[in-house]
C-alpha cells in the first residue's frame, strides 16, 4: 500500500489541499458526503453484488452530458456498498473521491474491489486513490497531533474514522514507524 512515487505524492497532496481552497471544506471538520457533493459527486448507498468473485466496496460512474443535464451540479455518481463497516465505507468514499479528482476522463466508470491493506504498483490508479484517501482522511498536521496525544493507534484510527491498518499505511507513507 505504500509504494508511490514522490512526484505523485506531491501531486495528490496538492489535490487534497485544493479541495479546501475550492470548497472551504476539510476532513474531519466536515464529513466526506459534504465534500463529495461540493466537488460534484453524488453519493448513494447501495447493496452492490460481488464482481468476479470479489466484494465490491464502491463504484464511480462519470456522467454523460445527458446525465449531467439531469443531475445539475454533479458530474459523477459514487455508490458505496452498504455491506461494509463504517471505517471501510469511510475509506472507500475517500478512495472514490480520489478517483473522481485524479482519474476523471480516463474511464467512464470504475468498480472498487481493492484490498486496501496490500502493497500496490506505484503507477497504479488504485494505489494513487488509496494514497489520496489516506491524505484526505488523515491530514499530516492533524495526524501528527493525534499520534502525539493518543495512547495507541486504535485511538488515532477512531479519531479519523478509519481502521488501524489505514493508520499504519499512513505512517508508512509518511516514512514513520511506531515502536
Secondary structure by P-SEA (a helix, b strand, c coil): cccccaaaaaaaaaaaaaaaaacccccccccaaaaaaaabbbbbbccccccccccccbbbbbbcaaaaaacccccbbbbbcccccaaaaaaaaaaaaaaaccccccccccccccccccccccccaaaaaaaaaaaaaccaaaaaaaaaacccaaaaaaaacccaaaaaaaaaaaccccc
